[in-house]
Amino acid sequence: MIVAFDTSTEWCSVALYDPTGGVRAEETWHAGREQTRELLPTVHAMLARMHLAPADLRGVAVALGPGSFTGLRVGLATAKGLAYALDIPLWGIPTLDIMGYAHMAITAAPVCAVLHAGRGRLAHAFYRTRAGVWQRISEYANTTVAELIAQIDTPTIFCGEIDPAVTRELETQLGRLASVAPPAASLRRAGYLAELAWQRAQQGERDDVALLQALYLHVPTSGSQPVASAPA
């Protein structure tokens, strides 16, 4: 059983995932700034509901960001603590990947996963499924809405935490080139996070508990590209 949790923004999600049967339990809620207080009690309650104990866990997956500085720190610290205490593998997955993967069955158009990055900016990345292979087809980027719109020249599905104002701008400026997923379809689910982690596990991959860091996207300076960083 893998436990997975995503505290990248004010929305929090926790899941228990059985590699032989998929998601066994999952909870997603608006935690606001209460991730520190609510995360571990939710994990323990979910384990109890499934008649499991922490010792039954065989791995932990965590969302790496981009996202809220505090939220990411809470998630990463909790994941590292569990992995270290239980001596189980740890896998970190970028938050945009989790949102993009939720739409992997879509093959007719690229998918753009979006998160608000503050001060009117958006963190985003593009994904595509071709010949049954889902993959990220762009760098992680930190741009304005206008800069994102300027990149679109083919019908694209947008998903993620997209507020009504950004939705209107995408639809107004792009017309038929933009399809914005409804809020329910854009909700970040820890079950997808766990599934991506299990795929890495099958490749023999795991992250170093001491070295794994959160992913942030710095605002690019004039003439430069957005920079992804994982500060200590």
N, C-alpha and C positions, 0 to 999 in steps of 0.2 A: 504494500500500500504506500502510495506517494501522497504527501500533503503538499498542497500548492497554495500560495497566497500572493495577492496583488494589492499593494497599498500605494500605487503610483499617484493617485489623486484623491479627492475627497470620497470617491467610490472605492469600496473595499470588497474583495472577493476571496473566498476560501473554498477549497475543494479537497476531497479525498478521492484518489484515483487508483483503481486496480488495473494494472496493465493487461490482465486477462479478460477484464469485463468492462473497462471504461470507468466513467464517473460514477461513484457510489453515493456521494453526498456533495452538495454545493450550496453556498449561501453568498449572495451579493447584496450589499446594502450601502446606503449613503452614510458614511461614518463621520463626515465633516472632518474635524481635527481630533477625533477621538480614536484614531487607529491604535495608539499606544495602550489605551485602556480597554479596547474592545477586541483586538486581534487574538491574543492568546486565549481568553475565555471562550471565544467562538470556536477556536481549534479544539479545545478540550471538550466543549459541549458536543461538537460534531463527532469526535472520537467516541464519547460516551454513548451517543445515539446509535453508533454502529457497533457497540459492544467491543471497542478496541481501547488499547492503552498506548501511550507514546512509544513504548518499547516495541509495538507492532509495526511501527513505521520503518520503511526501507529506503526512503529518500525524501528530500525536500526540494521544492522548486519555488523560485521567487522572481517576481517582475523587477527588472533592473532600471526601468525608466526609458526615456525621459519622463519627468513628472515633478511632483512636489518634493522639494528638498527634504522636508520633515517626513513625509510619507514614505519616501524611498529609504531613508535612514532607518525608520521603524521596521519596515519589511526586511531589509537586508540584515539588520542586527538580530532580528528574531530568527530568520532562516539560518544564519551562521551559528547562533546559540543552539538551536535544535540539532543541526548537523554535527556540531562538535560534541555536544553532550551525549548524543545517541550513536555517534560514530557511523553516520550514514552519508551517502553521497549527496552533494549539493549541486543544483543546476540553476544558473541565472539565465533568464530569457528577456530580451528587450521588450518593453511594453508595446511598442508599435507592432512588433511581430505578432503578439498575442491577438491584437485587434484584426490585423490583416489575415491571420490564419483562420479566423472565424468565418471568412468568406472564401475559403479555398476552393469550394465546389463551383464557384463562378468561373467560367472559362471564356465568356464572351467579351470581357473587358478587364482592363487593369483595375485594381482596387487601391485607393489611397486612404491609409489610416492616418487619422488626425487627432492631435491633442493640443489644447491651449497651452502656450508657453509663457503667457503673461505679456502685458504691455502691447496687446494687439497682435502678437505673433503666434505662429502655429508651428508645432513640431509635426513632421509628417514623413512618410516613406511610401513608396509604391511597390505593389506586389502583383504577381501574375501566375496563373496556373496554365501550363502548356504541356500537352502530351502526358497529363497526369502528374506533372511535377510542379509543386508550388514553390515559389522562390521570391525573394526580395529583388527588385530590379532597379533600385536606386539607392543612393546613400541616405542616411538619416539627415534630415534638414530642418533648419529653423528659419522660417521666412514669414513675410507678411501675407495676408490673404491675396493681395494683388500679385505678389511674386509667385504664389502658388498657381493662381489662375493663368498666369502667363505661360506656365509649363504645359498646360492641357491642350492637346490638339487631337485627341481621340476620345470617344465615349468612355467615361471613367465613373466608377462607383466610389463614393466617399463614405467612410464610416468613422466612428469614434465619438468623442465628446465635442460635438459641433452644435453651437448655440444657434438660436433662430436667426440672429443677425448674419452670421457667417453662412448659414444655409441660404438665406435670401440672396446674398451677394453671389454665391456660387451659381445658383439657379438663374439669377438675372444676367450675369455676365457670360455664363457658359451655355445657357439654354439646354438643348438636347444632349450636349456633351457631359452634363452633370446629372448623376442620379445619387441622391443622398439617402443612405439607409435610415430607416426609422429608428427612434431611440431604443426600442426593445432589441433590435437587431444589432445595435452598436454597443450594447452593454458589454463591458469587459468581464469575461468569465474565467475563473481560475481553472476550470476544466480544460480549456484550450491551452492554458499555460502548462498544466500537468502533461498533456498529450505531447506538446513540443519537447518538454523535458525528457519524457520517455523515449522519444525518437533519438535524442542525443545519447541517452543511456544505451540504446541498442547499438550505437556506433562506438561504444566503449568510452564515451566522453563523460567527464565530470569536472566541476570547477574546484579550484583550490579555496578552501574556507578562508585562509588568511589573505589571499590576494584578490578575491572577487570584489568588485566595486560597482557602485551605481553609475549609470550612464546619464550624463547631462549633455545638452547641446548649447554651446555658447552662441550668443548672437554674433554673426560675422561682422568684421569690420569692412569698410568700403573696399570693394574689389576682391574680397577673399571669399572662400567657401565656408559654410557652417562647419564648426569643429565639434566632434563628439569627444567627450572626455570622461574619465572615470577617476575623480579625485580620491585621494587617500582618506 
